[in-house]
Amino acid sequence: MAPRPAVLISRLETIAASRLSQIVELEQEAFPACERFGAVLMQQQAALRTSGLLVAEMGSAFAGFLLFSRTASSGLIAKLAVCAHFRRCGVGSALLRHGIAELERPQRRGATVSEILLHVDPAREEARQLYEAHGFNRAALLPGYYTDAPGSTRAALLMRRLNPESHQQQAESAPMIKAKRRREELDEHAGLGRTSLGVA
Ligand SMILES: CC(C)(COP(=O)(O)OP(=O)(O)OC[C@H]1O[C@@H](n2cnc3c(N)ncnc32)[C@H](O)[C@@H]1OP(=O)(O)O)[C@@H](O)C(=O)NCCC(=O)NCCS
């Protein structure tokens, strides 16, 4: 059997019309109408400074995409889909790994997201397993999140991954903060009255 081609992941800065139609076609196959962005919103989202669109190729064939966005403190996996004939070959994992790395990479001035969130239909067993394998845990069940038709809704599962780097930094800085507070308390007690700004 011929070896399977490697998965190539790239981040798109601009989306060519032919690429956009592949993405939108896959979105239509993989998601019901109420969960779709469609061409216009997909393009708008991808163009935002706070968002990113990753595309996977196997050989030279389009295999899937992942759309992510961020706020100051959290990241969001907004959409992930793999073409049916490329599933179970590691494409979803490769996209998710890259998406997580992009979101957890420190930004200018060292800002990092402390968590990554996503919403998934709890019936999507394969997606839940994929997310759990990449460190996402169930955070909440959100009833009525998806509206299939007027009066017909479905719940979404909110999943969350804590950024290990940011939580390690917090854990490491906690003893220093405690020690600084203790010094301030001792100074106050001794009548030195230094403000916290004045303490090195
Ligand atoms: C979910 C999805 C992205 C997975 O992509 P994929 O390329 O098949 O995933 P991978 O091959 O990297 O699989 C990684 C892991 O996901 C889980 N997984 C993937 N497909 C699975 C299936 N059919 N059944 C059970 N687990 C599955 C497994 O844990 C798997 O690891 P393993 O192969 O070592 O057992 C793909 O099935 C898809 O596009 N589904 C439709 C859209 C969707 O549900 N998107 C996510 C919701 S937002």
Ligand as a Chemical Component Dictionary entry (heavy atoms), coordinates in Angstrom:
data_LIG
# 
_chem_comp.id                   LIG 
_chem_comp.type                 NON-POLYMER 
_chem_comp.pdbx_formal_charge   0 
_chem_comp.three_letter_code    LIG 
# 
loop_
_chem_comp_atom.comp_id 
_chem_comp_atom.atom_id 
_chem_comp_atom.alt_atom_id 
_chem_comp_atom.type_symbol 
_chem_comp_atom.charge 
_chem_comp_atom.model_Cartn_x 
_chem_comp_atom.model_Cartn_y 
_chem_comp_atom.model_Cartn_z 
_chem_comp_atom.pdbx_ordinal 
LIG C1  C1  C 0 -14.492 15.602 14.277 1  
LIG C2  C2  C 0 -13.567 15.587 13.061 2  
LIG C3  C3  C 0 -13.030 16.982 12.829 3  
LIG C4  C4  C 0 -12.404 14.633 13.363 4  
LIG O1  O1  O 0 -11.460 14.743 12.312 5  
LIG P1  P1  P 0 -10.506 13.510 11.919 6  
LIG O2  O2  O 0 -9.531  13.983 10.912 7  
LIG O3  O3  O 0 -11.308 12.329 11.546 8  
LIG O4  O4  O 0 -9.795  13.234 13.323 9  
LIG P2  P2  P 0 -8.458  12.381 13.567 10 
LIG O5  O5  O 0 -8.249  11.381 12.483 11 
LIG O6  O6  O 0 -7.356  13.327 13.818 12 
LIG O7  O7  O 0 -8.866  11.612 14.889 13 
LIG C5  C5  C 0 -8.388  12.021 16.129 14 
LIG C6  C6  C 0 -9.183  11.408 17.248 15 
LIG O8  O8  O 0 -10.544 11.850 17.216 16 
LIG C7  C7  C 0 -11.406 10.787 17.656 17 
LIG N1  N1  N 0 -12.242 10.340 16.523 18 
LIG C8  C8  C 0 -12.196 10.792 15.254 19 
LIG N2  N2  N 0 -13.151 10.163 14.513 20 
LIG C9  C9  C 0 -13.789 9.322  15.344 21 
LIG C10 C10 C 0 -14.877 8.431  15.185 22 
LIG N3  N3  N 0 -15.505 8.265  14.004 23 
LIG N4  N4  N 0 -15.302 7.747  16.274 24 
LIG C11 C11 C 0 -14.709 7.893  17.475 25 
LIG N5  N5  N 0 -13.664 8.731  17.676 26 
LIG C12 C12 C 0 -13.222 9.436  16.645 27 
LIG C13 C13 C 0 -10.484 9.668  18.091 28 
LIG O9  O9  O 0 -10.167 9.908  19.444 29 
LIG C14 C14 C 0 -9.278  9.902  17.196 30 
LIG O10 O10 O 0 -8.086  9.361  17.693 31 
LIG P3  P3  P 0 -7.660  7.876  17.240 32 
LIG O11 O11 O 0 -7.736  7.848  15.751 33 
LIG O12 O12 O 0 -6.258  7.749  17.785 34 
LIG O13 O13 O 0 -8.646  6.947  17.891 35 
LIG C15 C15 C 0 -14.307 15.045 11.799 36 
LIG O14 O14 O 0 -14.944 13.848 12.115 37 
LIG C16 C16 C 0 -15.339 16.014 11.238 38 
LIG O15 O15 O 0 -15.021 16.905 10.452 39 
LIG N6  N6  N 0 -16.629 15.839 11.626 40 
LIG C17 C17 C 0 -17.710 16.682 11.143 41 
LIG C18 C18 C 0 -17.626 18.107 11.669 42 
LIG C19 C19 C 0 -17.480 18.150 13.177 43 
LIG O16 O16 O 0 -18.088 17.396 13.916 44 
LIG N7  N7  N 0 -16.677 19.122 13.641 45 
LIG C20 C20 C 0 -16.398 19.317 15.042 46 
LIG C21 C21 C 0 -17.522 19.951 15.733 47 
LIG S1  S1  S 0 -17.296 21.679 15.886 48 
# 
loop_
_chem_comp_bond.comp_id 
_chem_comp_bond.atom_id_1 
_chem_comp_bond.atom_id_2 
_chem_comp_bond.value_order 
_chem_comp_bond.pdbx_ordinal 
LIG C1  C2  SING 1  
LIG C2  C3  SING 2  
LIG C2  C4  SING 3  
LIG C2  C15 SING 4  
LIG C4  O1  SING 5  
LIG O1  P1  SING 6  
LIG P1  O2  DOUB 7  
LIG P1  O3  SING 8  
LIG P1  O4  SING 9  
LIG O4  P2  SING 10 
LIG P2  O5  DOUB 11 
LIG P2  O6  SING 12 
LIG P2  O7  SING 13 
LIG O7  C5  SING 14 
LIG C5  C6  SING 15 
LIG C6  O8  SING 16 
LIG C6  C14 SING 17 
LIG O8  C7  SING 18 
LIG C7  N1  SING 19 
LIG C7  C13 SING 20 
LIG N1  C8  SING 21 
LIG N1  C12 SING 22 
LIG C8  N2  DOUB 23 
LIG N2  C9  SING 24 
LIG C9  C10 SING 25 
LIG C9  C12 DOUB 26 
LIG C10 N3  SING 27 
LIG C10 N4  DOUB 28 
LIG N4  C11 SING 29 
LIG C11 N5  DOUB 30 
LIG N5  C12 SING 31 
LIG C13 O9  SING 32 
LIG C13 C14 SING 33 
LIG C14 O10 SING 34 
LIG O10 P3  SING 35 
LIG P3  O11 DOUB 36 
LIG P3  O12 SING 37 
LIG P3  O13 SING 38 
LIG C15 O14 SING 39 
LIG C15 C16 SING 40 
LIG C16 O15 DOUB 41 
LIG C16 N6  SING 42 
LIG N6  C17 SING 43 
LIG C17 C18 SING 44 
LIG C18 C19 SING 45 
LIG C19 O16 DOUB 46 
LIG C19 N7  SING 47 
LIG N7  C20 SING 48 
LIG C20 C21 SING 49 
LIG C21 S1  SING 50 
# 
